[in-house]
Amino acid sequence: MPEGRRGFLGTLAGAVLGASVGPRAFAAAKTYGIAYTSFAVRSQRGRAAGTPALPAEAFIDLVRSFDADGCQLDLSQLAAADPAALDGVKRRLGDAGLYLELSVPARTLDDAQRFADVAKIARRLGAARLRVALLSGRRYETFPTMAAWREFADHWRQALPRLKSALERERLPVGIENHKDWLADDLVELIRSVDSRYLGACVDFGNNLALLEDPLGVVQKLAPFAVTTHLKDMAVRPYERGFELSEVPLGTGLCPLAKMIEVLRAARPEVPLVLEMITRDPLKVPYLDDAYWATYAKRDEPRIERFRAGVLTKAAADPLPRISGQSYESMTAAEDENIRRSTVFARKMLHL
């Protein structure tokens, strides 16, 4: 446990601004987790060195140091998949008192045997559920044409229903993240097409801002299918081609977190709330460019106007935080502070 952490958290708690979620019967449930993506600075350094992005054991220790209840670990963080290695990670989780979710690549859902193999690893580790993003990038950057998007979308509309028997056999819940790819209605349609109680959503609180969708509206649509979450707060700021988008510490952005959690809890009372606080430079969302709309039938003016009225009116007055050009030590310090501030808000104001 980092020296002075308890004192820091206690001091910061008094300074946190924002509406508190009233205590609920579910507040006692230990559902507050931290996703591996919250340690993006450390992970990128590991990848650059050709090692596991952030080895499982080190990640578990970090999560525990922030006093979380659980973690979302990526499959790539495991040094080996042999039983002895997996048992060692499971012991580390047990010693830390953490629940586990396993994040897996999209190809896991492309083949029944591959899914079975990953499910075996998850069971060995004691993971309660899987999280997956079908697209690793962003819709408006990855697909230059409608044909390219349709090839991607059609692939998953065919592949996921074929996986139903494997899902029912393994009985391991899988949450597909809204990962700046599917509009909320389209993801709901995709999940429903499989018709399995073991396939649902990893509900990301902020990603669909990049698709000009209101965060609360997205949660309202996905909540009935929630398997897990990426809890985050977001800030936006206009630039000449659209807007910049950043994760910011919980309670300092534009997301109505209390209401979003209330909606989720009403639909899925025990759904985990897993922090994804990515410390990085802002992402650019160039929605004013024609290329942004290449994967849609047309430029959606009503959606643009709703977004401007409902979201861009809450844009930050000051420049969004940036970390590029800083030393590794400065970047990790910023990462730690963002996670600490978010944890304070989650515990004290959201009662997680």
C-alpha positions as CSV (number, residue, x, y, z in Angstrom):
1,M,0.0,0.0,0.0
2,P,1.6,3.3,-1.1
3,E,2.8,5.4,1.8
4,G,0.3,8.1,2.8
5,R,-2.4,6.7,0.5
6,R,-5.0,6.6,3.3
7,G,-4.3,10.2,4.4
8,F,-4.4,11.4,0.8
9,L,-7.7,9.7,0.1
10,G,-9.2,11.1,3.3
11,T,-8.1,14.7,2.5
12,L,-9.2,14.5,-1.1
13,A,-12.6,13.1,-0.1
14,G,-13.5,16.4,1.6
15,A,-12.7,18.3,-1.6
16,V,-14.7,16.2,-4.0
17,L,-17.5,18.0,-5.8
18,G,-20.7,16.6,-7.3
19,A,-24.0,15.0,-6.3
20,S,-23.8,11.9,-4.1
21,V,-25.7,8.8,-4.8
22,G,-27.9,8.0,-1.8
23,P,-27.1,4.8,0.2
24,R,-28.7,1.7,-1.3
25,A,-29.1,-1.8,-0.1
26,F,-26.7,-2.8,-2.9
27,A,-24.0,-0.4,-1.5
28,A,-22.6,-3.2,0.6
29,A,-21.8,-5.4,-2.4
30,K,-18.1,-5.4,-3.3
31,T,-18.4,-4.5,-6.9
32,Y,-15.9,-1.6,-7.4
33,G,-13.1,-2.8,-9.7
34,I,-10.3,-1.3,-11.7
35,A,-9.6,-2.2,-15.3
36,Y,-6.1,-2.9,-16.7
37,T,-6.6,0.0,-19.1
38,S,-6.5,2.4,-16.1
39,F,-2.7,1.7,-16.1
40,A,-2.1,2.6,-19.7
41,V,1.1,4.5,-19.0
42,R,2.7,1.5,-17.4
43,S,1.3,-0.9,-20.0
44,Q,2.7,1.1,-22.9
45,R,6.1,1.0,-21.4
46,G,5.9,-2.8,-20.9
47,R,4.9,-3.3,-24.6
48,A,7.8,-1.1,-25.7
49,A,10.2,-3.3,-23.8
50,G,8.7,-6.4,-25.4
51,T,7.4,-7.8,-22.2
52,P,3.8,-8.4,-21.0
53,A,2.2,-5.0,-21.0
54,L,1.7,-5.1,-17.2
55,P,2.3,-8.6,-15.7
56,A,-0.7,-10.0,-13.9
57,E,1.0,-10.2,-10.5
58,A,2.2,-6.5,-10.6
59,F,-1.3,-5.4,-11.8
60,I,-3.0,-7.2,-9.0
61,D,-0.7,-5.5,-6.5
62,L,-1.5,-2.1,-8.0
63,V,-5.2,-2.7,-7.9
64,R,-5.0,-3.7,-4.3
65,S,-3.0,-0.7,-3.4
66,F,-5.9,1.5,-4.5
67,D,-8.2,-0.4,-2.2
68,A,-10.5,-1.8,-5.0
69,D,-12.7,-4.9,-4.6
70,G,-11.8,-6.5,-8.0
71,C,-10.0,-6.1,-11.2
72,Q,-10.4,-6.6,-15.0
73,L,-7.3,-8.4,-16.2
74,D,-6.4,-8.8,-19.9
75,L,-5.5,-12.2,-21.2
76,S,-2.2,-10.8,-22.6
77,Q,-1.0,-10.0,-19.0
78,L,-0.7,-13.7,-18.2
79,A,2.9,-14.9,-18.6
80,A,1.8,-18.4,-19.3
81,A,-1.4,-20.4,-19.5
82,D,-0.2,-23.6,-17.8
83,P,-2.1,-24.7,-14.7
84,A,0.7,-23.9,-12.3
85,A,1.1,-20.3,-13.6
86,L,-2.7,-19.8,-13.5
87,D,-3.0,-21.2,-10.0
88,G,-0.3,-18.7,-8.9
89,V,-2.2,-15.8,-10.3
90,K,-5.4,-17.1,-8.6
91,R,-3.6,-17.3,-5.3
92,R,-2.4,-13.8,-5.7
93,L,-6.0,-12.6,-6.3
94,G,-7.1,-14.5,-3.2
95,D,-4.4,-13.0,-1.1
96,A,-5.4,-9.6,-2.3
97,G,-9.2,-10.3,-1.8
98,L,-10.0,-9.3,-5.4
99,Y,-12.7,-10.6,-7.7
100,L,-11.6,-11.2,-11.3
101,E,-12.9,-10.4,-14.8
102,L,-11.0,-11.5,-17.8
103,S,-10.7,-9.3,-20.9
104,V,-10.1,-11.3,-24.1
105,P,-9.5,-10.4,-27.8
106,A,-12.4,-10.4,-30.2
107,R,-11.2,-13.5,-32.0
108,T,-12.2,-15.4,-28.9
109,L,-15.8,-15.1,-30.1
110,D,-15.0,-16.2,-33.6
111,D,-14.5,-19.9,-33.0
112,A,-16.2,-22.3,-30.5
113,Q,-13.0,-24.2,-29.7
114,R,-11.0,-21.0,-29.1
115,F,-13.9,-19.8,-26.8
116,A,-13.8,-23.1,-24.9
117,D,-10.0,-22.8,-24.5
118,V,-10.3,-19.3,-23.0
119,A,-13.2,-20.4,-20.8
120,K,-11.0,-23.1,-19.4
121,I,-8.4,-20.4,-18.5
122,A,-11.1,-18.2,-17.0
123,R,-12.4,-21.0,-14.8
124,R,-8.9,-21.9,-13.6
125,L,-8.4,-18.3,-12.6
126,G,-11.8,-18.0,-11.0
127,A,-12.9,-15.3,-13.4
128,A,-16.6,-14.5,-13.1
129,R,-17.1,-13.1,-16.6
130,L,-15.4,-12.0,-19.8
131,R,-15.2,-8.6,-21.4
132,V,-14.5,-8.2,-25.1
133,A,-14.3,-5.3,-27.6
134,L,-15.2,-6.4,-31.2
135,L,-13.2,-3.5,-32.6
136,S,-9.8,-2.4,-31.2
137,G,-9.9,1.0,-32.8
138,R,-12.6,3.6,-33.5
139,R,-15.3,3.3,-36.2
140,Y,-14.6,6.7,-37.8
141,E,-10.8,6.0,-38.0
142,T,-10.8,2.3,-38.9
143,F,-13.4,2.1,-41.7
144,P,-12.9,4.5,-44.7
145,T,-16.0,3.3,-46.5
146,M,-19.5,1.9,-45.9
147,A,-18.4,-1.3,-47.5
148,A,-15.6,-1.8,-45.0
149,W,-17.9,-1.1,-42.1
150,R,-20.5,-3.5,-43.4
151,E,-17.9,-6.3,-43.8
152,F,-17.1,-5.9,-40.1
153,A,-20.7,-5.7,-39.0
154,D,-21.9,-8.5,-41.1
155,H,-19.1,-10.7,-39.9
156,W,-20.2,-10.4,-36.3
157,R,-23.9,-10.6,-37.1
158,Q,-23.1,-14.0,-38.5
159,A,-20.4,-15.2,-36.1
160,L,-22.0,-14.5,-32.8
161,P,-25.2,-16.5,-33.3
162,R,-23.0,-19.4,-34.3
163,L,-21.4,-19.2,-30.9
164,K,-24.7,-19.6,-29.0
165,S,-24.2,-23.3,-28.3
166,A,-20.7,-22.7,-26.9
167,L,-22.0,-19.9,-24.7
168,E,-24.7,-22.2,-23.3
169,R,-22.3,-25.0,-22.8
170,E,-19.6,-23.0,-21.0
171,R,-22.1,-20.8,-19.0
172,L,-19.6,-18.0,-18.7
173,P,-21.1,-14.5,-19.1
174,V,-19.6,-12.4,-21.8
175,G,-20.0,-8.6,-22.1
176,I,-19.4,-6.9,-25.5
177,E,-18.2,-3.4,-25.0
178,N,-19.7,-0.4,-26.8
179,H,-16.2,0.5,-28.0
180,K,-16.7,3.5,-30.3
181,D,-18.0,1.1,-32.9
182,W,-21.7,0.2,-32.6
183,L,-24.4,2.7,-31.9
184,A,-26.3,1.7,-28.8
185,D,-29.4,0.5,-30.7
186,D,-27.2,-1.6,-33.0
187,L,-25.4,-3.2,-30.1
188,V,-28.7,-4.1,-28.5
189,E,-29.9,-5.6,-31.8
190,L,-26.6,-7.6,-32.1
191,I,-26.9,-9.0,-28.5
192,R,-30.6,-9.9,-29.0
193,S,-29.8,-11.7,-32.2
194,V,-27.9,-14.3,-30.2
195,D,-30.6,-14.8,-27.7
196,S,-28.4,-16.2,-24.9
197,R,-28.5,-15.2,-21.3
198,Y,-24.7,-15.5,-21.3
199,L,-24.1,-12.8,-23.9
200,G,-24.6,-9.2,-22.9
201,A,-22.8,-5.8,-22.7
202,C,-19.8,-4.3,-21.1
203,V,-21.4,-0.9,-20.6
204,D,-18.9,1.9,-21.1
205,F,-20.1,5.1,-19.6
206,G,-18.3,7.4,-22.1
207,N,-17.3,5.7,-25.4
208,N,-20.4,6.6,-27.4
209,L,-19.8,10.3,-27.0
210,A,-17.4,9.7,-29.9
211,L,-20.5,8.5,-31.9
212,L,-22.4,11.6,-30.8
213,E,-24.7,9.7,-28.4
214,D,-25.8,10.9,-25.0
215,P,-24.1,8.9,-22.2
216,L,-27.2,8.5,-20.1
217,G,-29.3,7.4,-23.1
218,V,-26.7,4.8,-24.0
219,V,-26.8,3.4,-20.4
220,Q,-30.6,3.3,-20.5
221,K,-30.5,1.2,-23.6
222,L,-27.7,-1.2,-22.6
223,A,-28.5,-1.6,-18.9
224,P,-30.9,-4.6,-19.3
225,F,-28.0,-6.5,-21.0
226,A,-25.2,-5.4,-18.6
227,V,-22.6,-8.0,-17.7
228,T,-20.0,-5.6,-16.5
229,T,-19.0,-2.0,-17.0
230,H,-16.3,0.6,-17.7
231,L,-17.1,3.3,-15.2
232,K,-15.6,6.6,-16.3
233,D,-16.3,10.3,-16.5
234,M,-15.6,12.4,-19.7
235,A,-14.8,15.9,-20.7
236,V,-15.1,17.5,-24.2
237,R,-13.7,20.6,-25.8
238,P,-14.4,21.9,-29.3
239,Y,-11.7,22.2,-31.9
240,E,-11.9,23.2,-35.6
241,R,-12.9,19.8,-37.0
242,G,-15.1,18.6,-34.1
243,F,-14.2,18.1,-30.5
244,E,-11.6,16.6,-28.2
245,L,-12.6,13.8,-25.8
246,S,-10.8,12.8,-22.6
247,E,-11.4,10.5,-19.6
248,V,-11.2,12.6,-16.5
249,P,-11.4,11.7,-12.7
250,L,-14.8,10.7,-11.7
251,G,-17.0,13.7,-10.7
252,T,-15.0,16.2,-12.7
253,G,-16.6,15.6,-16.1
254,L,-20.0,15.8,-17.8
255,C,-21.4,12.3,-17.2
256,P,-24.4,12.1,-14.8
257,L,-22.7,9.3,-12.9
258,A,-25.2,8.9,-10.1
259,K,-28.2,8.6,-12.5
260,M,-26.3,6.2,-14.8
261,I,-25.5,3.9,-11.9
262,E,-29.1,4.1,-10.6
263,V,-30.3,3.0,-14.1
264,L,-27.8,0.1,-14.2
265,R,-28.6,-1.0,-10.7
266,A,-32.3,-1.0,-11.3
267,A,-31.8,-3.4,-14.3
268,R,-28.8,-5.4,-12.9
269,P,-28.4,-4.9,-9.1
270,E,-25.1,-6.7,-8.8
271,V,-23.4,-5.5,-12.0
272,P,-19.7,-4.6,-11.2
273,L,-18.6,-1.0,-11.6
274,V,-15.1,-1.3,-13.0
275,L,-13.1,1.9,-13.3
276,E,-11.5,2.7,-16.6
277,M,-9.5,5.9,-16.1
278,I,-7.1,6.2,-19.1
279,T,-4.5,8.9,-18.5
280,R,-3.5,10.1,-22.0
281,D,-3.8,13.0,-24.5
282,P,-7.3,13.8,-25.6
283,L,-8.8,11.9,-28.6
284,K,-9.9,13.9,-31.6
285,V,-13.4,13.3,-32.9
286,P,-13.7,15.0,-36.3
287,Y,-17.4,14.8,-36.7
288,L,-17.5,17.9,-39.0
289,D,-15.4,16.1,-41.6
290,D,-17.3,14.2,-44.3
291,A,-15.0,11.2,-43.7
292,Y,-16.5,10.8,-40.2
293,W,-19.8,9.9,-41.8
294,A,-18.5,7.4,-44.3
295,T,-20.0,4.4,-42.5
296,Y,-23.5,6.0,-42.2
297,A,-26.2,6.3,-44.8
298,K,-25.9,10.1,-44.5
299,R,-24.7,12.9,-42.2
300,D,-27.1,12.8,-39.3
301,E,-28.0,16.4,-38.7
302,P,-30.6,15.7,-35.9
303,R,-28.0,13.6,-34.0
304,I,-25.5,16.5,-34.4
305,E,-28.0,19.0,-33.1
306,R,-29.0,16.9,-30.1
307,F,-25.3,16.4,-29.3
308,R,-24.5,20.0,-29.5
309,A,-27.4,20.9,-27.3
310,G,-27.0,18.1,-24.8
311,V,-23.2,17.7,-24.6
312,L,-21.2,20.4,-26.2
313,T,-22.9,23.0,-24.1
314,K,-21.1,21.3,-21.2
315,A,-17.7,21.6,-22.9
316,A,-14.7,22.4,-20.7
317,A,-13.5,26.0,-20.7
318,D,-9.8,25.1,-20.2
319,P,-7.7,22.8,-22.4
320,L,-8.0,19.1,-21.6
321,P,-5.1,17.4,-19.8
322,R,-2.2,16.1,-21.9
323,I,0.8,14.0,-20.9
324,S,2.8,13.6,-24.0
325,G,6.3,14.9,-23.7
326,Q,6.4,14.3,-19.9
327,S,8.8,12.0,-18.2
328,Y,7.7,8.5,-17.4
329,E,7.7,9.4,-13.7
330,S,5.5,12.4,-14.3
331,M,3.1,10.3,-16.4
332,T,2.8,7.6,-13.8
333,A,2.3,10.1,-11.1
334,A,-0.6,11.6,-13.1
335,E,-2.0,8.1,-13.7
336,D,-1.9,7.4,-10.0
337,E,-3.5,10.7,-9.0
338,N,-6.4,10.2,-11.5
339,I,-7.1,6.7,-10.2
340,R,-6.9,7.9,-6.5
341,R,-9.3,10.8,-7.2
342,S,-11.7,8.5,-9.0
343,T,-11.6,6.0,-6.2
344,V,-12.3,8.6,-3.6
345,F,-15.3,9.8,-5.6
346,A,-16.5,6.2,-6.2
347,R,-16.3,5.3,-2.5
348,K,-17.4,8.6,-0.9
349,M,-19.9,10.0,-3.4
350,L,-21.2,7.1,-5.4
351,H,-21.1,4.7,-2.3
352,L,-19.4,1.9,-4.3
